[in-house]
Amino acid sequence: MKRSEVNEAIKHALEVFEKHHWVLPPSPKWDVTDFGLGDFKSSGLILINLAEEKEYCEKLMFAYPNQVTPLHTHKKKKEDIIVRWGALRLELWDGIPDESRRNEMFEVQISGEKQTIKNGSQIILLAGGRITLTPGIYHAFWPISEACIIGEVSTANDDLNDNFFIDTNIGRFVEMEEDEPALVRLVSDKVINNEK
């Protein structure tokens, strides 16, 4: 990704947060990714780590309309995805996605209620809606509204070692083309440069 693209994305996210009265804590930890696919508007996500503790993590995320976070799972992390503003579509699979398993059913918790859905189902969450994703549930998501502010509360977070994408060409952290000075230092800047 180009740094100029990252800077523009952060500025836009800040404008949307302000418009919808979301105040960030001092010195939040930002990250912006195109998942190494080279088309941020189609596949990408803006993430802000609000809390990083040994037991839990809280993030605020921002995505543009139809901007996909590709199908992935976690082996350790349990997470709640909460729509704070906008509308979000999710695709869900219990285990590795396989068209031959599309009619198999599994249980997931949506807005506090257990529901049984088919593999490959797509659900829509509106503002205030939440879904609990346990390890092994593959999920992709994308806004179907003007944009979307998304919350995440999870068990301890390890973005480097606990993101497993179906497309093995995808990476959570991407190399940066430095075409202008950074607006903020990203989490991925530190990971790529092996900093703590």
Beta strands, then each sheet from edge to edge (+ up, - down):
strand 1: 29-33
strand 2: 45-52
strand 3: 56-63
strand 4: 69-73
strand 5: 79-85
strand 6: 87-94
strand 7: 105-110
strand 8: 113-118
strand 9: 121-126
strand 10: 130-133
strand 11: 137-143
strand 12: 148-155
strand 13: 164-165
sheet 1: 1+ 2- 3+ 12- 5+ 10- 7+ 8-
sheet 2: 9+ 6- 11+ 4- 13+
end
